[in-house]
């Protein structure tokens, strides 16, 4: 039925506008205070001259002034900001760090930004948080925003969804710890047991995650040349093995169906909010809930592993096109479970008949209660319906493989995804997307 020929289709990606290489030193003292020296080489790959640079600086969200509800907020103190070695003017408002440039940065030119700062982690923060004797460093460094449509693409921080968007970057992290902690990171260079100091490298990744755990239970398994490691913070060792097995099966399935896993390690931390990071997933709870049950936790782990492809390799803006990573990760996870459990996938769009908005709105266009229903649920249900109505259910796996081949290490938006899907299924118009996709958005 499908006469799609890959060579006839030319993928188009969204330009990041900014390019960055990060070189960061991190020191942690025995009391849990971190000292950071972040040096970033930033290149202007847009067509505009820049008078300022805009960064996400998420640790500032959890300070007492920005999160008064926290009993133990974070402490953040910026000591110095320099541009090409010279002291620079800057402003910090919530998570928006703006650094003034004394000379405009022209296209294809570079600048070196140095930021020195200290912080402590809050308790009950969101991803950037401390829990017992464990430390979770998500979005802990100044992250340069993307630049498009002649402006910095930086939205206000929200407590639901991912409101930061970064391009693929290279990282060199030099760390030094005072405590005996296990370091888990987005690099393939961390080892167990951990060294108290070392250098961690990560290339072509969207952000760099670090967790520091006190005496976790650790089990691992090799899948080809990839090591899967499960870090448990409780004593349910049999369950940790169950997680390792389902993670192994999911990794093999996604590699065979979509494409190569991009790292040599896959680390699973059974604590904190369910979340994906390059090379690392965390899984234990969802927003504002107690830990989920064991079956739900397994499903959460599979979903977050799928994100290693849809977010980790194929990028999208999670503020304006969240469905493209959450919905496609859910779509891929559902295909895995259909094979894993030997069940056919049945479409039930009736589940979403009362949810009449498109699935590809920006986060601020949904109510907090309905956001996940659209982005995770309705999006994958309607996508399966498109395949079903075109008698292409058996091609869904091949579709993911071709999607990966066309867009790996590129950024995609809704318009481009629909263009590719229409080409793949030989659709002549947009009738299949009426009502659930807002076309020509942005």
C-alpha positions in Angstrom: 0.0 0.0 0.0 2.7 2.4 1.0 4.9 3.6 -1.9 6.9 5.9 0.3 10.5 6.3 -0.8 12.8 7.9 1.8 15.0 9.5 -0.8 12.1 11.5 -2.2 11.4 13.2 1.1 13.7 16.0 2.3 13.3 16.6 6.0 13.4 20.2 7.3 14.5 21.1 10.8 14.1 24.1 13.0 17.3 26.1 13.5 18.4 26.5 17.1 19.8 30.0 16.5 22.4 29.5 19.3 25.2 26.9 19.8 27.0 26.2 23.0 29.9 24.2 24.5 29.9 24.0 28.3 32.9 23.6 30.5 31.8 23.5 34.1 33.5 22.7 37.5 31.3 21.5 40.3 32.4 21.2 43.9 30.2 20.0 46.8 31.1 20.4 50.4 30.1 18.1 53.3 27.1 20.3 54.2 25.6 20.0 50.7 26.6 23.4 49.3 27.7 23.5 45.7 30.2 25.8 44.1 30.0 26.2 40.3 32.3 27.8 37.8 30.5 27.6 34.4 32.3 28.7 31.2 30.3 28.5 28.0 31.5 29.1 24.5 28.4 30.5 22.7 28.1 30.9 18.9 25.5 33.1 17.2 24.1 30.9 14.4 21.2 33.2 13.7 21.0 36.0 11.2 20.7 38.8 13.8 23.2 40.8 15.8 22.7 40.1 19.5 22.9 42.8 22.2 22.3 40.4 25.0 22.2 36.7 25.8 19.3 34.9 27.6 19.7 31.9 29.8 17.5 29.6 31.8 18.7 29.7 35.4 16.3 27.3 37.1 18.0 27.1 40.5 16.7 30.6 41.2 13.1 29.4 41.0 13.4 27.5 44.3 14.8 30.3 46.4 12.7 31.7 49.3 11.6 34.8 47.3 10.4 32.7 44.3 9.1 29.7 46.2 7.9 30.9 49.6 5.8 27.7 50.0 8.9 25.6 50.5 9.9 24.9 54.1 13.5 24.4 52.9 14.1 26.6 49.8 17.4 26.7 47.8 20.1 29.3 48.4 21.5 30.8 45.2 24.3 33.4 45.1 25.9 34.6 41.8 29.4 35.7 42.6 30.6 36.9 39.2 29.6 37.1 35.5 32.1 37.8 32.8 31.9 38.2 29.0 35.2 37.4 27.3 37.0 37.9 30.7 35.4 41.3 31.5 32.8 41.9 34.2 29.3 42.1 32.7 26.0 43.6 33.6 23.2 41.1 34.1 19.6 40.8 35.4 18.0 37.7 37.1 14.2 37.5 37.2 12.9 34.1 38.4 14.6 31.7 36.0 15.5 34.3 33.3 19.2 35.4 33.3 20.0 38.2 30.9 23.6 39.1 30.2 24.3 42.4 28.5 26.9 42.4 25.7 29.1 45.5 25.5 29.7 44.7 21.8 27.0 43.2 19.6 27.6 39.6 18.8 27.3 39.2 15.0 26.2 36.0 13.2 28.9 33.3 13.1 30.8 35.0 15.9 31.5 33.5 19.4 31.7 34.8 22.9 32.8 33.2 26.2 30.5 33.6 29.2 31.8 32.8 32.7 29.3 32.5 35.6 30.5 31.7 39.1 27.8 30.9 41.7 26.9 28.9 44.8 23.7 27.0 45.6 22.1 24.6 47.9 19.3 22.3 46.8 15.7 22.8 48.1 13.7 20.0 49.7 10.5 19.2 47.7 11.7 21.1 44.7 10.8 20.1 41.2 13.5 17.9 39.7 16.1 20.3 41.2 15.8 18.9 44.7 17.2 17.1 47.7 15.6 14.1 49.3 17.1 12.5 52.4 20.8 12.2 51.7 20.3 12.2 47.9 20.8 15.2 45.6 19.1 15.6 42.2 20.7 18.3 40.0 18.4 18.9 37.0 18.9 22.1 35.0 21.5 23.2 37.6 23.7 25.4 35.3 23.0 28.5 33.2 21.4 27.0 30.0 21.5 29.2 26.8 18.0 29.5 25.2 17.3 29.0 21.6 16.9 32.0 19.3 14.3 32.2 16.6 11.9 34.6 14.8 14.3 37.4 15.7 14.0 36.9 19.5 15.1 34.7 22.3 12.8 31.7 22.7 12.5 31.8 26.5 9.1 31.3 28.2 8.2 31.7 31.9 8.8 28.8 34.2 5.8 26.6 35.0 5.5 23.8 37.6 3.9 21.4 35.1 5.5 20.2 32.0 9.0 21.2 30.7 9.3 24.9 30.1 13.0 25.0 29.1 14.2 24.3 25.6 17.8 23.8 24.7 19.8 22.8 21.6 22.2 19.8 21.4 25.4 20.8 23.1 28.8 19.5 24.2 29.7 19.3 27.9 32.8 18.8 30.0 32.0 18.6 33.8 34.8 18.5 36.3 33.5 17.4 39.7 34.8 17.2 43.2 32.8 15.7 46.1 33.5 15.9 49.9 31.1 13.1 50.7 31.0 9.4 49.7 28.2 9.6 47.2 27.4 7.6 44.0 27.4 10.0 41.0 25.0 9.2 38.2 25.1 11.5 35.2 24.3 12.1 31.5 27.9 11.0 30.7 29.0 7.5 30.0 32.1 8.2 32.0 30.7 7.8 35.5 31.5 4.5 37.3 30.2 2.6 40.2 31.6 2.8 42.9 32.1 6.5 42.2 35.3 8.4 42.4 35.2 11.5 44.6 36.5 13.6 41.7 36.7 13.2 38.0 35.7 14.6 34.6 32.5 13.7 32.8 32.0 14.2 29.1 28.7 14.5 27.1 28.5 15.3 23.4 25.4 16.2 21.3 23.0 16.1 24.3 20.3 18.5 25.2 21.1 19.0 28.9 23.4 17.5 31.5 21.9 15.8 34.5 23.6 14.7 37.7 22.3 12.7 40.7 24.3 12.1 43.9 22.9 9.1 45.9 23.9 7.9 49.4 24.4 4.1 49.4 21.9 3.0 46.7 21.2 -0.6 45.8 22.7 -1.1 42.4 22.2 -3.8 39.8 23.2 -3.9 36.2 22.9 -5.8 33.0 24.7 -5.7 29.6 22.6 -5.4 26.4 25.3 -5.7 23.7 27.7 -2.9 24.4 25.2 -1.0 26.5 25.1 -1.2 30.3 21.7 -0.7 32.0 22.0 0.2 35.7 19.2 0.4 38.2 19.8 2.5 41.3 17.3 1.7 44.1 16.9 3.9 47.2 14.9 1.3 49.1 15.4 -2.4 49.8 12.9 -3.9 47.3 15.7 -5.8 45.5 13.4 -8.3 43.8 11.4 -5.4 42.3 14.6 -3.6 41.2 15.4 -6.8 39.2 11.9 -6.7 37.7 12.5 -3.1 36.6 15.9 -4.2 35.1 14.2 -6.9 33.1 11.4 -4.7 31.7 13.9 -1.9 31.0 16.2 -4.4 29.1 13.2 -5.7 27.0 12.1 -2.1 26.2 15.7 -1.0 25.3 16.0 -4.0 22.9 12.6 -3.3 21.4 13.2 0.5 20.9 16.6 -0.2 19.4 15.2 -2.7 16.9 12.2 -0.6 16.1 13.4 3.0 16.2 17.2 3.0 15.9 20.4 2.8 18.0 20.3 4.0 21.6 22.7 7.0 21.7 24.8 6.2 24.8 26.8 3.4 26.3 24.9 3.5 29.6 21.3 3.8 30.5 20.8 4.7 34.2 17.4 4.2 36.0 17.0 5.9 39.4 14.0 4.6 41.3 13.2 7.8 43.1 11.8 11.3 42.3 9.3 12.4 39.7 9.1 10.4 36.5 11.4 12.2 34.1 13.8 11.8 31.2 17.3 13.2 30.9 20.0 12.2 28.4 21.2 8.8 29.5 19.2 8.8 32.7 15.6 8.3 33.8 14.0 8.8 37.2 10.8 7.1 38.2 8.8 6.9 41.4 5.9 9.4 41.4 3.9 11.8 39.3 3.1 15.5 40.1 2.0 15.9 43.7 1.4 12.2 44.3 2.7 9.5 46.5 4.9 6.8 44.8 3.0 4.9 42.1 2.2 1.2 42.3 4.7 -1.3 40.9 2.9 -1.9 37.6 2.6 1.8 37.0 6.2 2.3 37.9 7.3 -0.2 35.2 5.2 1.6 32.7 6.7 4.9 33.8 10.2 3.5 33.3 9.3 2.3 29.7 7.9 5.7 28.8 10.9 7.5 30.1 13.2 5.2 28.2 11.3 5.9 25.0 12.1 9.6 25.6 15.8 8.8 25.0 14.8 8.8 21.3 11.9 11.3 21.4 13.6 14.3 23.1 17.0 12.8 23.5 17.7 12.3 19.7 14.8 13.9 18.0 14.3 17.3 19.6 11.2 19.5 19.9 10.2 22.5 21.9 8.5 21.1 25.0 6.7 24.3 25.8 5.1 24.9 22.4 5.1 21.3 21.0 5.0 19.1 24.1 3.0 16.4 22.3 5.8 15.6 20.0 7.9 14.1 22.7 5.3 13.0 25.3 2.7 11.8 22.7 5.3 10.0 20.5 7.0 8.4 23.6 3.6 7.2 24.7 2.9 5.9 21.1 6.2 4.0 21.1 5.6 2.6 24.6 2.2 1.4 23.6 3.7 -0.4 20.6 6.2 -2.0 22.9 3.5 -3.2 25.3 1.4 -4.6 22.5 4.3 -6.8 21.5 5.4 -7.5 25.1 2.0 -8.6 26.2 0.9 -10.1 22.9 -2.2 -7.9 22.6 -3.6 -5.9 19.7 -3.9 -2.2 20.0 -7.5 -0.9 20.0 -8.3 2.7 19.4 -10.9 4.3 21.8 -11.3 7.9 20.8 -14.5 8.0 22.9 -12.2 8.4 25.9 -11.4 12.0 24.7 -14.8 13.1 23.3 -15.1 15.7 26.0 -11.6 17.0 25.3 -12.2 19.2 22.3 -8.9 21.2 22.1 -6.1 20.4 19.7 -3.2 18.4 21.2 -0.4 20.7 20.0 -1.2 23.9 21.9 1.4 25.6 24.0 1.5 24.7 27.7 -0.1 28.0 28.8 -3.1 27.3 26.6 -4.2 24.2 28.7 -5.6 24.1 32.2 -3.2 22.3 34.6 -5.8 19.5 35.1 -6.2 18.9 31.4 -2.7 19.4 30.1 -1.6 15.7 30.4 -4.8 14.4 29.0 -4.1 16.1 25.7 -0.4 15.9 25.5 0.0 12.2 26.6 -3.4 10.7 26.0 -5.4 12.2 23.2 -2.3 12.8 21.0 -1.3 9.1 20.8 -4.9 7.9 20.6 -5.6 10.1 17.6 -2.3 9.2 16.0 -3.1 5.5 16.2 -6.5 6.3 14.7 -4.8 7.9 11.6 -2.8 4.7 11.1 -5.9 2.5 11.6 -8.0 4.5 9.2 -5.3 4.2 6.6 -5.0 0.4 7.2 -1.4 1.0 8.3 -1.4 -0.3 11.9 1.4 -2.8 10.9 3.5 0.1 9.6 3.5 2.1 12.8 6.8 0.5 13.9 8.4 1.1 10.5 7.1 4.7 10.7 9.0 5.3 13.9 12.2 3.9 12.3 11.9 6.2 9.3 11.0 9.1 11.5 14.2 8.5 13.5 16.3 8.2 10.3 15.0 11.5 8.9 15.2 13.6 12.1 17.9 12.3 14.4 19.8 15.2 16.0 17.4 17.7 14.4 14.5 19.7 15.9 11.0 19.2 14.6 7.7 21.0 15.1 4.1 20.0 14.5 4.0 21.3 10.9 7.0 19.3 9.9 5.8 16.1 11.7 2.5 16.3 9.9 4.3 16.9 6.6 6.4 13.8 7.2 3.4 11.7 8.3 1.3 12.8 5.2 4.2 11.8 3.0 4.7 8.5 4.7 1.0 7.5 4.5 0.4 9.2 1.1 -2.2 11.5 2.5 -3.4 14.2 0.1 -5.0 16.6 2.5 -5.3 17.5 6.2 -8.7 15.9 6.8 -7.2 13.2 9.1 -6.0 16.0 11.5 -9.1 18.1 11.7 -10.1 18.9 15.2 -7.1 17.5 17.0 -4.2 19.3 15.4 -3.9 23.1 15.1 -2.4 23.5 11.7 0.2 26.1 10.7 0.8 26.9 14.3 3.5 29.5 14.9 
